[in-house]
Amino acid sequence: MQFRDLGMQYQALKKDIDAGIQAVIDSSAYILGKPVAELEEKLADYVGRKHCVTCGNGTDALQLSLMAWGIGPGDAVFTSDFTYFASAGTISILGAVPVLVDIDLDTFNISPDALEAAIQCVLEAGKLTPRAIVPVDLFGQPADYEKILPIARKYGLKVLEDAAQGFGGNINGKRAGSFGDLSATSFFPAKPLGCYGDGGAIFTDDDEIDARLRSLRAQGKSPTDKYDNREIGINSRLDTLQAAILLPKFKAFVEYELEAVNKAANGYTERLRDRFVIPKVPDGFYSSWAQYTILVENREERDATQKYLKENGIPSMIYYPRGLHQQEAYKWMNLKDELYPNTVEAAKRVLSLPMHPYLTEEMVDIIAKKLIEK
């Protein structure tokens, strides 16, 4: 059994994926070939944005977005404390300061109340200029934008939606990737829509930002002359081969995979709700289930459960074993656990179960029964 069965997915899509790869090889257009533009158009249309700019990976998608806004030294950017390091690391690499915010334990997403308190604290201290918020659509579920966006408007902050795990999710039909002033996603293989290497994308409705992002991803070149560099950028382009792989995968994602992961998630929920704390999806929210993450009683119980599952051939993962404030790279901030009670609690208790579109009801039943009998 695989945690995310990419091999099973490949067998289902093999004919179209192989044909796409061969077409790129035949064309020899390995950089910014036709499939890249085709993918950008399809993704923008799906999300409901005017533009999609693909790039080398999800981390670059975040960094390029912040660069397009001129984020740098002296700026404060607010993000979740319970997420992958890139959400904060991209802020730091530009010389800005990530302000880490506790989560809502029900959804694992950034707490709007804690967010506003953090903004007020930075304003009162007067040392940094609040510039942006980077909410994270964790485990497939969009953050609470109905509360976050009014907070951003109140304090004049930009919103960069980190939809690396949220692609395909929605709130009342409005899709992840459409909530931020800019929205970034990742095509890392294990993401809801993943390629066979690294890849990422940024979504925007702003024509000027679109043009700037396309320049920044190509070393800051001008629109007409690749050897006329107008500013400092980075080299971050989605390979044509990856775009060719993503096109049939995206078709399957829209036609049946998203529905399939929700069916698998419902199967887990029905079987586990009386034994564990299961993921909460608020009314009006729809998850793309990047992960199905339960809460067990404590760290000891979690570790014992993971060991038991492994002994029975069932993989599981811990996303995440520590908050960002507990990372070695941010020790200089001297942030105490008491400031992040929900992050600390989640890090002790979370356990993610196998989740992918090809997870059968029989597999879900086997996993659930092993968990319950433990």
C-alpha angles and dihedrals in degrees: 000000000000127000089224110006105217091160092060090047091051092052090053093050100028098117095053096039093050091047091051093050092048092050091056092048090049091050095045087212095133098155120059092340124170095278090062093059091042092052093047090053094049094046093048091050092048095049093042099242131129096232140027119190114192122207144172100284145338093269091056089048089060094043095047090050092053090045090053088058093047094243111175148123115355093024126117119213119187122218142155120285091212107064145082113302095249092073089068102021093066089056092051096047089061091053096254123123121249111221105206118217130197122245140235104255092214095061102016088229128122114290111240091208092051089045094057091045090053092050092051091048092054092047092050092049090053096202100107135039113235107229113157149001123225107197115187123222092217125201091356100306123112117240118251097278093164086072101027098055095055089050090052092050092047092058098032096247131152118235121222108188112214098209095164090123098023103064108133095023122112146185113225089336096311106122130232109260092046101075104073130071077242125012127198131197139180133227094199105151095254095051122103088263108027137170129207096268132358127331142143144178142206126212126207142154093207115101094201093049090048091055092046093050091052088052095046093050088057102050093279095294124169119255092250107033123043090199094054104084113190098183142356112286138154136249105253118142129151109244114245088231090058091048090052089052093047096053097069090036090054091050090054091044091057097039101048119333097081091051090046095055090049089052090051091047091051089051091055092046094051092050101039106035094096095049107036141026100263128201114281118223109191121224111283093020124113121194129210088205102228082171136006101218126185130187119232126194100269144331094278092052091045094052092046091049092050091050091049092051091049091052087055095049096258117129122214136172139211112229101203126002093182141017122250090251087062094053118113090234091063100042088107088070090064092214115176125223089236089072091059108040096154094047091050091048093048093049089057097047113029122113123174120209130208109289130174139122093263095055105122127215088248091056092048089050093051092049093046094049092051091050093050096045090051 
